[in-house]
Amino acid sequence: MIVTVTPNPALDLTYDLERLVPHASHRVLRVRELAGGKGLNVASVLTGLGHDVVAVGLVGGGPGARIRADLDARGIRHDLRECDVPSRRTVTIVSEADGEATAFNEPGRPWSDAECEALVQHVTEVVTSMRPAVVVASGSVPPGFRPDGYAALVAAAREAGALVVLDASLEAFVGGLAAQPDVVKPNQHELREVTGLDDPTAGAKALQDKGARHVVASMGSEGMVHVAPDGTVHRARLGRILRGNATGAGDAGVAAIAHGLATGRAWPEVLADAVAWSAAAVLQPVAGEVSASDIAELRESVTVDVEEVS
């Protein structure tokens, strides 16, 4: 079993347009409303591919009720607790002319210490009772989220015997490193911002010095780089260029990593899967969806290079 933790769930609205033109009025072709936030997207991908997953977090207000309703409608198993703070919304605009997406992400209403403590307690109860193989802790955090919040979530999951994948950004990400997550997955921009280093391998080793074990950095069209605790480096790349909606690509990659850890796959296979799953997400109009047939086709074009420890 895999448990995903989303500290800052969102109600995702997607507007499809013929073409996005700045400073112009637009006629919306379609509107879609889905439960979102990185951990919920990971749970959606895993559920769609038939894997055992439970999404946990706190939701509130009208948006929170609609998040629950959407998860129920899509058959995504969840244990979302109610809180007094209304859940946030996001808006993504997809231009059909070029397939590009533009996202507007609300930060969410500020949390008090009570909400932070409630989330940690909730996660502790879930992982203690369910004993998942892997816990994914991912996404942005609401204003007021305590600096050591992710570290507390990681520690709770590790105490229950789970492997932990951390996918956060900036201060929240750095705070989580102290609890020594098993895998961290920054993108190339986050890696540079956190470490100040342009070289992804050097950046990964800097994160390992701060507490991370395995580091997987997504490098856009250049694929992904994995640095193991012993210094072994794997580089995986798709053999073609894709255009589309990249907003859920990173979450699909995290889903593949979690699945690989839960099933004991070797890291070259895990990384190749992560590249293929991420690429498959780009072909979908909304985050949290992939096609198994797309994954199978794309996986055939993924190459993995290994740099052994000298």
C-alpha positions in Angstrom: 0.0 0.0 0.0 1.0 3.6 -0.7 -0.2 6.6 1.3 0.0 10.1 -0.1 0.0 13.2 2.1 -1.1 16.5 0.7 -0.7 19.4 3.2 -2.4 21.9 0.8 -5.1 20.2 -1.2 -6.8 22.3 -3.9 -9.9 22.4 -6.1 -8.4 22.5 -9.6 -10.3 24.3 -12.3 -9.2 23.8 -15.9 -10.3 26.1 -18.7 -9.8 25.0 -22.3 -9.4 27.8 -24.8 -8.7 27.8 -28.5 -5.6 30.0 -27.9 -4.4 32.1 -24.9 -3.8 35.7 -25.9 -2.6 38.2 -23.3 -4.8 41.3 -22.7 -7.7 39.7 -24.6 -11.2 38.3 -23.7 -11.6 34.6 -24.3 -14.5 32.2 -24.9 -14.0 29.1 -22.7 -14.5 25.8 -24.6 -14.7 23.5 -21.6 -14.5 23.8 -17.8 -13.3 20.9 -15.7 -13.2 20.7 -11.9 -11.0 18.1 -10.1 -9.5 17.5 -6.7 -5.9 18.6 -6.9 -2.7 19.2 -5.0 0.4 17.2 -5.7 -0.3 14.3 -3.3 -3.9 13.9 -4.6 -2.5 13.9 -8.2 -0.1 11.1 -7.2 -3.0 9.1 -5.7 -5.1 9.7 -8.9 -2.3 8.4 -11.1 -1.8 5.3 -9.0 -5.5 4.6 -8.7 -5.9 4.9 -12.4 -3.2 2.3 -12.9 -4.8 -0.1 -10.4 -2.5 0.4 -7.4 -3.5 0.3 -3.8 -3.3 3.9 -2.5 -4.9 6.1 0.2 -4.8 9.9 0.0 -4.8 11.8 3.4 -4.8 15.5 4.4 -7.1 18.2 5.7 -9.8 19.9 3.7 -12.4 22.6 4.6 -15.3 24.6 3.4 -17.2 24.4 0.1 -14.0 23.6 -1.9 -13.2 20.8 0.5 -16.6 19.2 0.1 -16.1 19.3 -3.7 -12.7 17.8 -3.4 -14.1 14.9 -1.5 -17.0 14.5 -3.9 -14.6 14.4 -6.9 -12.4 11.8 -5.3 -15.4 9.6 -4.5 -16.7 10.0 -8.1 -13.3 8.9 -9.5 -12.9 6.0 -7.0 -9.9 7.4 -5.3 -9.6 6.1 -1.8 -9.1 8.8 0.8 -9.1 9.8 4.4 -9.5 13.5 4.4 -10.2 15.1 7.7 -12.3 18.3 8.1 -10.6 21.5 9.2 -11.9 25.1 9.8 -9.8 26.6 7.0 -11.4 26.5 3.5 -9.4 24.6 0.9 -7.8 26.7 -1.8 -8.4 26.7 -5.6 -6.2 26.6 -8.6 -6.9 27.7 -12.2 -5.1 26.2 -15.2 -5.7 27.6 -18.7 -4.9 25.2 -21.6 -4.5 26.6 -25.1 -5.6 24.0 -27.7 -3.6 25.7 -30.4 -0.3 24.7 -28.9 -1.2 22.5 -26.0 0.6 24.8 -23.5 -0.8 25.3 -20.0 -0.8 28.4 -17.8 -1.5 27.9 -14.0 -2.6 30.2 -11.3 -2.2 28.7 -7.8 -3.8 30.2 -4.8 -1.6 30.0 -1.6 -4.6 29.0 0.6 -5.8 30.6 3.8 -3.3 30.8 6.7 -3.2 27.8 9.1 -2.9 28.1 12.9 -0.7 25.8 15.0 -3.8 23.7 15.6 -4.2 22.8 11.9 -0.5 21.9 11.7 -0.7 19.6 14.7 -4.0 18.1 13.4 -2.3 17.1 10.1 0.7 15.5 11.8 -1.6 13.6 14.2 -3.8 12.5 11.4 -0.9 11.2 9.4 0.5 9.5 12.4 -2.8 7.6 13.0 -3.1 6.6 9.4 0.4 5.2 9.0 0.4 3.5 12.3 -2.8 1.7 11.5 -2.3 1.0 7.8 1.5 0.3 7.8 2.0 1.4 4.2 5.1 0.3 2.3 5.6 3.9 1.0 4.4 7.3 2.1 4.5 10.2 -0.4 4.6 13.7 1.2 4.3 16.3 -1.5 3.2 19.7 -2.6 3.0 23.3 -1.4 2.1 24.2 2.2 -0.4 26.8 3.4 0.7 30.1 4.9 1.4 29.5 8.6 2.5 25.9 8.1 5.3 25.3 10.7 8.9 25.2 9.3 9.4 21.6 10.6 6.0 20.4 9.4 7.3 18.2 6.6 10.0 16.9 9.0 7.3 15.8 11.4 5.3 14.1 8.7 8.4 12.3 7.4 9.4 11.2 10.9 5.9 9.8 11.6 6.0 7.8 8.4 9.5 6.4 9.0 8.5 5.5 12.6 5.8 3.4 11.1 8.4 1.6 8.9 7.5 3.2 5.6 9.8 4.4 2.9 9.2 8.1 2.4 9.3 10.2 -0.8 9.4 14.0 -0.3 8.4 16.3 -3.1 8.1 19.9 -1.8 9.8 23.2 -2.6 12.1 25.7 -1.0 11.7 26.3 2.8 9.2 23.4 3.2 11.6 21.1 1.3 14.7 22.1 3.3 12.8 21.6 6.5 11.8 18.1 5.6 15.4 17.1 4.9 16.2 17.0 8.6 14.1 13.9 9.0 16.1 12.0 6.4 13.5 11.1 3.7 14.4 8.0 1.6 13.8 9.8 -1.7 13.5 13.5 -2.5 12.4 14.7 -6.0 13.2 18.3 -6.8 13.0 19.7 -10.3 16.1 21.3 -11.8 14.9 24.8 -10.8 14.1 23.9 -7.2 17.5 22.0 -7.0 19.3 25.2 -8.1 17.4 27.4 -5.8 17.9 25.2 -2.7 21.6 24.5 -3.3 22.9 27.3 -5.5 24.5 24.8 -7.8 23.9 24.4 -11.5 25.2 20.9 -11.8 22.4 18.4 -10.8 24.8 15.8 -9.5 26.6 18.3 -7.3 23.2 19.6 -6.2 22.0 16.1 -5.3 25.1 15.5 -3.2 24.5 18.8 -1.4 21.0 17.6 -0.5 22.4 14.3 0.7 24.7 16.2 3.0 21.6 17.8 4.5 19.8 14.5 5.2 18.4 13.1 1.9 19.2 9.5 0.9 18.2 9.1 -2.8 17.8 12.2 -4.9 15.8 12.2 -8.2 16.0 15.5 -10.1 13.6 16.0 -13.0 15.4 17.9 -15.8 12.6 18.8 -18.2 13.2 17.6 -21.7 16.6 16.2 -20.5 14.8 13.5 -18.4 15.7 12.6 -14.8 18.9 12.1 -12.8 19.1 9.8 -9.8 22.0 10.0 -7.3 22.2 7.0 -4.9 23.6 7.3 -1.4 26.8 5.5 -2.6 27.3 8.1 -5.3 26.1 6.0 -8.2 24.4 8.2 -10.9 21.6 7.1 -13.2 20.4 9.3 -16.1 17.2 8.5 -17.9 15.9 10.3 -21.0 12.9 9.9 -23.3 13.9 9.3 -26.9 11.4 11.9 -28.3 10.2 15.5 -27.6 6.6 15.9 -26.4 4.4 18.9 -26.2 1.3 19.2 -24.0 0.2 19.9 -20.4 3.2 19.5 -18.2 1.4 20.5 -14.9 1.0 16.9 -13.7 4.2 15.4 -15.1 6.2 15.7 -11.9 3.4 14.1 -9.9 3.2 11.1 -12.3 7.0 10.7 -11.9 6.6 10.6 -8.1 3.8 8.0 -8.5 6.2 5.8 -10.5 8.9 6.2 -7.9 6.5 5.3 -5.1 5.3 2.2 -7.1 8.9 1.2 -7.7 9.8 1.4 -4.1 6.7 -0.5 -3.0 7.4 -3.3 -5.4 11.2 -3.5 -4.9 12.3 -2.6 -8.4 15.9 -1.7 -9.2 16.7 2.0 -9.5 17.4 1.9 -13.3 13.9 0.5 -13.8 12.3 2.9 -11.3 13.9 5.9 -13.1 12.9 4.7 -16.5 9.3 4.2 -15.3 9.3 7.7 -13.8 10.4 9.2 -17.1 7.7 7.3 -19.0 4.9 8.0 -16.5 5.9 11.7 -16.5 5.8 11.8 -20.3 2.5 10.1 -20.4 1.0 12.8 -18.1 2.0 15.5 -20.6 -0.3 13.9 -23.1 -3.3 14.3 -20.8 -5.4 17.5 -20.6 -5.5 17.6 -16.8 -3.1 16.7 -14.0 -3.4 13.3 -12.2 -4.2 11.3 -15.3 -2.1 8.9 -17.4 -2.9 6.2 -20.0 -1.3 2.8 -19.5 -1.0 2.4 -23.3 0.9 5.7 -23.5 3.2 4.6 -20.7 3.9 1.3 -22.5 4.7 3.0 -25.8 6.8 5.7 -24.2 8.7 3.3 -22.0 10.2 1.6 -25.0 12.0 4.9 -26.0 13.6 5.6 -22.5 17.3 5.0 -22.2 19.2 4.8 -18.9 22.9 5.5 -18.5 24.8 4.5 -15.3 27.8 6.2 -13.9 29.3 3.8 -11.3 31.1 5.0 -8.2 34.8 5.4 -9.0 
